[in-house]
Amino acid sequence: MSIKSNVKHLITSNQAVSQLFYACFKEKIFINVKNQKIGYYMNPLFGRSLQGIDLNGEYEGPFLSRLVDDLLEFEEEICYLDIGGGYGLDIVVIDSFIKDKISYFTFEPDKFYQIYLKKNVSDIPVKIVEKFVGDRTAGNSIAIDDFCKAEQLEPTHIKIDIEGAEIYALKGMLDTIKKYQPRLYIEFHEVFIKERLKMNQSAIEEFFQILTEIGYKIEFNSHHYPLFSGSSQVYDYNWLEEKPNDMLYAVVCK
């Protein structure tokens, strides 16, 4: 294990140490979403993703704005699965706009993130699942199909942001999405899928083919890519029928 990993393990293995670390090392970040300023705590030692914030103070602007818009328009009870909870930002944002008729389930296996996640959502009724989401249930990993069956859930909206593992997550939720057709909001990391997971283009094409065959209409947004590439300092809020690049983009399936 690296020095950083050893330190993180030391911090997270003892609740008192975790609480002390949080008290000493937290930074409140304020971002804009749909003209509303929203604050949440994160770990300043990791720095903040200023590259993901545009000149208007928007963070994940098109992605979060679209998600909130769709949730606000949804008239029935909402069952929201947050796959890749991180610091809990997405749930904090949603709760700023929607106060009732919604059930939250967030999946975050990283115990370091969990320190801040639990603090950020402490006043929101969220069930935190401390597991990876994958194509099967085993050890520290869970398949959404198994989770929904065990919890007797009928998800209406699913967000996936797990740094390339979205391909595995999809395989583990096929029964659920075929049965309930929840709306999907995916940060698709094509570059990680190719470089980290060593998958080829056919695996990516199969991912979208499966969704199309189930009956989903798929829309794309360039998301963070223009900011990361330096080609723009503001978000593009247009949603397209074709993917905008071959690196990183947002996907909505409904």
C-alpha positions, 0 to 999 in steps of 0.5 A, spaced: 500 500 500 502 507 498 503 512 504 496 515 502 493 509 502 495 507 509 494 514 512 487 513 509 486 506 512 488 509 519 483 515 518 477 511 516 478 505 521 477 509 527 470 513 528 473 518 533 479 519 528 474 520 522 470 525 526 477 529 528 479 529 521 473 531 518 473 537 524 480 539 522 479 538 514 473 540 511 471 546 506 465 548 504 464 549 497 458 553 494 456 552 486 450 554 482 445 549 479 439 552 476 440 559 479 440 557 486 447 557 490 448 550 494 453 548 499 456 542 501 463 540 504 469 536 501 476 534 503 480 540 501 486 536 501 484 533 495 483 539 492 477 541 488 475 540 481 476 547 478 476 545 471 469 542 472 466 549 474 465 554 468 465 562 468 458 562 471 459 558 477 456 552 474 458 545 476 456 539 472 451 544 469 448 540 464 448 534 467 445 536 474 440 541 471 437 536 466 436 531 472 433 536 477 428 538 471 426 531 469 425 530 477 421 536 478 416 534 472 415 527 474 409 527 478 409 520 481 413 518 487 420 518 486 425 512 487 432 515 486 438 510 486 445 514 486 450 510 484 457 513 485 455 517 491 462 521 492 461 527 497 453 526 496 453 533 492 447 530 487 443 528 493 444 535 496 442 538 490 436 534 488 434 536 496 434 543 495 429 543 489 425 537 491 423 536 499 418 530 498 415 524 494 422 522 493 426 516 496 434 516 496 439 510 496 446 512 494 452 507 493 459 509 495 464 504 497 470 509 499 470 509 506 474 516 505 468 519 501 463 516 506 466 521 512 464 527 508 458 523 504 454 522 511 455 529 514 453 532 507 446 528 507 445 527 515 439 531 514 436 528 508 433 521 509 438 517 505 440 509 505 447 509 504 450 502 501 457 502 502 458 497 496 461 497 489 456 497 484 457 491 479 455 486 474 454 481 480 453 480 487 459 478 491 464 480 497 464 488 497 460 488 490 452 488 489 448 488 482 442 493 482 438 487 480 439 483 487 439 490 491 432 492 488 429 485 489 432 485 496 429 492 498 423 491 493 424 497 490 421 500 483 427 505 481 424 511 477 431 514 476 438 512 476 444 516 476 451 512 474 458 516 475 463 510 477 469 512 473 468 507 467 465 501 471 458 503 468 459 498 463 459 493 469 453 496 472 449 496 466 450 488 466 448 488 473 441 492 472 438 489 466 432 485 469 431 492 473 431 497 467 427 492 462 422 491 468 421 498 470 424 503 465 427 508 470 430 514 467 438 513 466 443 519 467 450 517 466 457 520 466 460 516 461 467 515 461 469 512 455 477 514 456 477 510 462 474 504 459 479 504 454 485 506 458 484 503 465 479 497 463 483 495 457 476 494 453 475 496 446 470 500 442 465 494 441 464 494 448 462 501 448 458 500 442 454 494 445 453 498 452 449 503 447 446 497 443 443 494 449 440 500 451 437 502 445 434 495 444 431 495 451 427 501 448 431 507 451 431 514 447 438 516 448 441 523 448 448 526 449 451 532 452 459 534 452 459 535 459 466 536 462 470 535 456 470 542 453 472 545 460 477 539 461 480 540 454 480 548 454 476 549 448 471 552 452 470 556 459 462 555 459 458 549 459 454 547 452 447 545 455 445 542 448 443 535 448 444 531 442 442 525 438 450 523 437 455 522 442 459 529 442 466 526 443 470 519 444 472 521 451 467 524 456 460 525 456 453 525 459 448 520 457 440 521 459 436 515 457 428 515 457 
